Amino acid sequence: MTEPVEFETSILSKLTEGLGLQQKIVHLMERFCYSSRDVFAVRLSFEEGLANAIMHGNQSDKSKLVRVTCRIDARELRIQIQDQGAGFEPDAVPDPTREEFIERPTGRGLLLMRAYMNRCEFIDGGRCLIMERERNSPLPIIED
């Protein structure tokens, strides 16, 4: 397969709505021969990004939608997740690895997405997440 594949869809703000999308993305990655490491990284990051959009962005309001756009080719995968919430400032989320925040249950998703994806950027006041992963990416790089 050499031609890029793109799709766009909107789902209700309900966590189970994203399962089919996740499977569709994994299937496309397999068709383009992405590694199991890539698939794991994207599954984890997509799940975190979508959960954040649903729970934090849209406040689990089922009247609000989450729009997901995906583009994949033999070189890279790009996912865009956009919610209808008030937005947020990603840099204001405390680092969950700092001692004073280690017990807090928030911020870990952002940390994981940034570690596993080659690009993790928020635009539109934090309402839109753009993630990219290169095929056969070495991320995350673990330091001993």
PAZAPA-4460 file (N, C-alpha, C; in steps of 0.05 Angstrom, whole numbers, plus 32768, in hexadecimal, padded with zeros to 4 digits):
% residues 144
    n_x    n_y    n_z   ca_x   ca_y   ca_z    c_x    c_y    c_z   seq   type   mol
   8011   7FE8   8000   8000   8000   8000   8012   8019   8000     1      M     A
   800E   802A   7FED   801E   8042   7FEB   800E   805C   7FED     2      T     A
   7FF5   805B   7FE5   7FE5   8073   7FE6   7FDD   8079   8003     3      E     A
   7FDF   8093   800B   7FD6   809A   8026   7FB8   8095   802A     4      P     A
   7FB1   8090   8043   7F95   808C   804A   7F8E   80A1   805E     5      V     A
   7F77   80AE   8059   7F6D   80C3   806B   7F50   80BE   8072     6      E     A
   7F49   80C5   808B   7F2D   80C5   8092   7F28   80D9   80A8     7      F     A
   7F0F   80E1   80AA   7F06   80F4   80BE   7EEB   80EC   80C8     8      E     A
   7EE7   80ED   80E2   7ECD   80E5   80ED   7EC9   80F4   8107     9      T     A
   7EB0   80F5   8110   7EA9   8100   812A   7E9B   80EB   813B    10      S     A
   7EA2   80EC   8155   7E95   80D8   8167   7E89   80E7   817F    11      I     A
   7E76   80DA   818C   7E6B   80E5   81A4   7E80   80E5   81BA    12      L     A
   7E7C   80F6   81CE   7E8F   80F7   81E5   7E8A   80E0   81F8    13      S     A
   7E91   80C8   81EF   7E8D   80B0   81FE   7EA5   809E   81F8    14      K     A
   7EB4   8095   820D   7ECD   8087   8209   7ECA   806E   81F7    15      L     A
   7EB4   8060   81F9   7EB1   8048   81E8   7EAF   804E   81CA    16      T     A
   7EA8   8066   81C4   7EA5   806E   81A8   7EC0   806E   8199    17      E     A
   7ED6   8070   81A8   7EF0   8071   819B   7EFC   8056   8195    18      G     A
   7EF1   8040   81A0   7EFD   8026   819C   7EFE   801E   817F    19      L     A
   7EE9   8022   8170   7EE9   801C   8154   7EFD   802C   8144    20      G     A
   7F00   8045   814C   7F14   8056   813E   7F30   804C   8144    21      L     A
   7F35   8045   815C   7F4F   803A   8163   7F55   8022   8152    22      Q     A
   7F42   8010   8150   7F46   7FF8   8140   7F4B   7FFE   8122    23      Q     A
   7F3D   8012   8118   7F40   801B   80FC   7F5D   8025   80F8    24      K     A
   7F67   8035   810B   7F82   8040   8109   7F96   8029   810A    25      I     A
   7F93   8017   811C   7FA5   8000   811E   7FA5   7FEF   8105    26      V     A
   7F8E   7FEB   80FA   7F8C   7FDB   80E1   7F9B   7FE9   80CA    27      H     A
   7F98   8004   80C8   7FA6   8013   80B4   7FC4   8011   80B8    28      L     A
   7FCD   8013   80D1   7FEA   8011   80D7   7FF4   7FF6   80CF    29      M     A
   7FE5   7FE1   80D4   7FED   7FC6   80CC   7FEF   7FC4   80AD    30      E     A
   7FDC   7FD0   809F   7FDD   7FCF   8082   7FF6   7FDD   8077    31      R     A
   7FFF   7FF2   8085   8017   8000   807D   8031   7FF5   8089    32      F     A
   802E   7FDE   8096   8045   7FD0   80A2   8054   7FE0   80B8    33      C     A
   8044   7FEE   80C8   8050   7FFB   80DF   8057   7FE6   80F4    34      Y     A
   806C   7FEB   8104   8075   7FD8   8117   8062   7FD5   812F    35      S     A
   8065   7FC0   813E   8054   7FBD   8156   805A   7FD3   816A    36      S     A
   8073   7FDC   816A   807B   7FF3   817B   806B   800C   8174    37      R     A
   8069   8011   815A   805A   8028   8150   803C   8025   8157    38      D     A
   8031   800D   8153   8015   8008   8159   8010   800D   8177    39      V     A
   8021   8003   8188   801E   8007   81A5   801E   8025   81AC    40      F     A
   8031   8033   81A1   8034   8050   81A6   801C   8060   819E    41      A     A
   8011   8059   8186   7FFA   8068   817C   7FE1   8061   818B    42      V     A
   7FDD   8047   8191   7FC6   803F   81A1   7FC5   804E   81BC    43      R     A
   7FDC   804D   81CA   7FDD   805B   81E3   7FD8   8079   81E1    44      L     A
   7FE5   8085   81CE   7FE2   80A2   81CB   7FC6   80AA   81C1    45      S     A
   7FBB   809B   81AF   7FA0   80A0   81A5   7F8C   809D   81BC    46      F     A
   7F8E   8088   81CB   7F7C   8084   81E2   7F7E   809A   81F6    47      E     A
   7F96   80A3   81FC   7F99   80BA   820F   7F8E   80D4   8204    48      E     A
   7F95   80D9   81EB   7F8B   80F2   81DE   7F6D   80F3   81DC    49      G     A
   7F61   80DD   81D4   7F44   80DB   81D2   7F36   80DD   81ED    50      L     A
   7F41   80D0   8201   7F36   80D1   821C   7F37   80EE   8226    51      A     A
   7F4D   80FB   8221   7F50   8117   822A   7F3B   8129   821D    52      N     A
   7F37   8125   8202   7F24   8135   81F4   7F08   8130   81FE    53      A     A
   7F01   8117   8204   7EE6   8111   820D   7EE2   811A   822A    54      I     A
   7EF4   8112   823C   7EEF   8117   8258   7EF7   8133   8261    55      M     A
   7F0D   813D   8258   7F16   8158   8261   7F0C   816E   824E    56      H     A
   7F0E   8169   8234   7F05   817E   8221   7EE7   8181   8220    57      G     A
   7ED9   816B   821A   7EBC   816C   8218   7EAE   8166   8232    58      N     A
   7EBD   8161   8247   7EB1   815B   8261   7E9C   8144   8260    59      Q     A
   7EA2   8131   824F   7E90   811A   824B   7E74   8121   8243    60      S     A
   7E70   8139   8238   7E56   8143   822F   7E4F   8135   8215    61      D     A
   7E3C   8123   8215   7E35   8113   81FD   7E29   8124   81E7    62      K     A
   7E22   813D   81ED   7E18   814E   81D7   7E2F   815B   81C7    63      S     A
   7E48   8158   81D1   7E5F   8162   81C3   7E6D   814C   81B5    64      K     A
   7E79   8153   819E   7E87   813F   818E   7EA5   8142   818F    65      L     A
   7EB3   812D   8189   7ED0   812D   8185   7ED5   8125   8168    66      V     A
   7EE4   8136   815B   7EEB   8131   813F   7F07   8125   813D    67      R     A
   7F09   8110   812E   7F23   8102   812B   7F29   8101   810D    68      V     A
   7F41   810A   8106   7F4B   8109   80EB   7F65   80F8   80EC    69      T     A
   7F68   80E7   80D8   7F7F   80D6   80D7   7F8A   80D5   80BB    70      C     A
   7FA4   80D6   80B8   7FB2   80D2   809E   7FC9   80C0   80A3    71      R     A
   7FCC   80AC   8092   7FE2   8099   8095   7FED   8093   8079    72      I     A
   8007   8090   8078   8015   8086   8061   802C   8075   806A    73      D     A
   803D   806D   8057   8054   805C   805E   8069   8069   806F    74      A     A
   8068   8083   8072   807C   8092   8081   8073   809A   809D    75      R     A
   805A   80A4   80A0   8050   80AD   80BA   8032   80AC   80BC    76      E     A
   802A   80AE   80D5   800E   80AF   80DD   8008   80CA   80EA    77      L     A
   7FF2   80D6   80E3   7FEA   80F0   80EF   7FCE   80EE   80F9    78      R     A
   7FC9   80F4   8112   7FAF   80F3   811E   7FA9   810F   812A    79      I     A
   7F91   8119   8124   7F88   8132   8130   7F6E   812C   813F    80      Q     A
   7F6D   8135   8159   7F56   8131   816A   7F4D   814C   8173    81      I     A
   7F34   8153   816D   7F29   816E   8174   7F10   816B   8184    82      Q     A
   7F0F   8179   819B   7EF7   8179   81AC   7EE9   8194   81AA    83      D     A
   7ED2   8195   81B8   7EC2   81AE   81B7   7EC2   81BB   81D3    84      Q     A
   7ED7   81B6   81E2   7ED9   81C1   81FD   7EE4   81DD   81FE    85      G     A
   7EEA   81E6   8216   7EF3   8201   821B   7F11   8205   8214    86      A     A
   7F1F   81EE   8211   7F3C   81EF   820C   7F4C   81F0   8226    87      G     A
   7F66   81EF   8223   7F78   81EF   823B   7F94   81F7   8232    88      F     A
   7FA5   81FC   8245   7FC1   8203   823F   7FD2   81EB   8246    89      E     A
   7FDB   81DC   8232   7FEB   81C4   8238   8003   81C8   824A    90      P     A
   8011   81DF   8246   8029   81E4   8256   8022   81EA   8274    91      D     A
   8009   81EE   827A   8000   81F3   8295   7FFB   81D9   82A5    92      A     A
   7FFA   81C3   8296   7FF6   81A9   82A4   8010   81A1   82B2    93      V     A
   800E   819C   82CC   8027   8196   82DB   8034   817C   82D1    94      P     A
   804E   817C   82D3   805E   8165   82CC   8059   814F   82E1    95      D     A
   804D   8138   82D8   8045   8123   82EB   805D   8114   82F7    96      P     A
   8075   8119   82EC   808D   810B   82F7   809A   811B   830D    97      T     A
   8092   8134   8311   809D   8144   8327   8092   813A   8341    98      R     A
   80A3   8139   8355   809C   812D   836F   8082   8138   837B    99      E     A
   807D   8152   8379   8065   815D   8384   804B   8156   8375   100      E     A
   804E   814B   835D   8036   8143   834D   8035   8125   8348   101      F     A
   8047   8116   8353   8048   80F9   834D   802F   80EA   8355   102      I     A
   8021   80F4   8369   8008   80E6   8372   7FEF   80EF   8363   103      E     A
   7FF1   8105   8353   7FDA   810F   8344   7FD5   80FD   832C   104      R     A
   7FBC   80F7   8326   7FB5   80E5   8310   7FB4   80F3   82F5   105      P     A
   7FBA   810C   82F4   7FB8   811B   82DA   7FD3   8121   82CE   106      T     A
   7FD3   8125   82B4   7FEC   812D   82A6   7FFC   8117   829A   107      G     A
   7FF6   80FE   82A2   8005   80E8   8298   8000   80E2   827A   108      R     A
   7FE8   80E7   8271   7FE1   80E3   8255   7FF1   80F5   8243   109      G     A
   7FF4   810E   824B   8004   8121   823B   8021   8118   823A   110      L     A
   802B   810F   8251   8046   8106   8252   804A   80EE   823F   111      L     A
   8038   80DB   823F   803A   80C4   822E   8038   80CB   8210   112      L     A
   8025   80DC   8209   8022   80E3   81ED   803C   80F1   81E3   113      M     A
   8047   8103   81F3   805F   8111   81EB   8077   80FE   81E9   114      R     A
   8078   80E9   81F9   808E   80D6   81F8   808C   80C3   81E1   115      A     A
   8074   80BB   81D9   8070   80A6   81C5   806C   80B1   81A9   116      Y     A
   8065   80CA   81A6   805F   80D5   818B   8075   80E8   8183   117      M     A
   807B   80E9   8169   8090   80FB   815F   8086   8118   8160   118      N     A
   806C   811C   815F   8061   8137   8161   8048   8134   8172   119      R     A
   8045   8146   8186   802E   8148   8197   8029   8165   819C   120      C     A
   8017   8171   818E   8013   818E   818F   7FF5   8195   8193   121      E     A
   7FF0   81A8   81A4   7FD5   81B2   81A8   7FD2   81CD   819B   122      F     A
   7FBC   81D0   818C   7FB5   81E9   817F   7F98   81F0   8186   123      I     A
   7F8F   8207   817C   7F74   8210   8181   7F6E   8211   819F   124      D     A
   7F80   821D   81AE   7F7C   8221   81CB   7F7B   8207   81DB   125      G     A
   7F88   81F2   81D0   7F88   81D8   81DD   7F71   81C6   81D6   126      G     A
   7F60   81CF   81C4   7F49   81BE   81BC   7F50   81AA   81A6   127      R     A
   7F67   81AD   819A   7F6E   819C   8183   7F8B   8191   8188   128      C     A
   7F8D   8177   8188   7FA6   8169   818C   7FAF   815D   8171   129      L     A
   7FC7   8162   816A   7FD3   8156   8151   7FEA   8145   815B   130      I     A
   7FE8   812B   8153   7FFD   8118   8159   8008   810B   8140   131      M     A
   8022   8108   813E   802E   80FA   8127   8042   80E6   8132   132      E     A
   8043   80D0   8124   8058   80BC   812A   8063   80B2   810F   133      R     A
   807E   80B3   810D   808C   80A9   80F6   808C   808A   80F7   134      E     A
   808A   807D   80E1   808C   8060   80DF   80A7   8058   80EA   135      R     A
   80A7   8043   80FB   80C0   8038   8107   80CF   804D   8118   136      N     A
   80C0   805E   8125   80CB   8072   8137   80D9   8064   814E   137      S     A
   80EF   806F   8158   80FC   8063   816F   80F0   806C   818A   138      P     A
   80DC   807D   8189   80D0   8088   81A1   80BF   8073   81AF   139      L     A
   80BE   8073   81C9   80CC   8085   81DB   80E9   807D   81E0   140      P     A
   80F9   8090   81E4   8115   808B   81EA   8118   808B   8209   141      I     A
   811F   8075   8213   8121   8072   8230   813E   8076   8239   142      I     A
   8141   8088   824C   815C   808D   8257   815F   807D   8271   143      E     A
   8175   8070   8274   817B   8061   828C   8185   8073   82A3   144      D     A
***
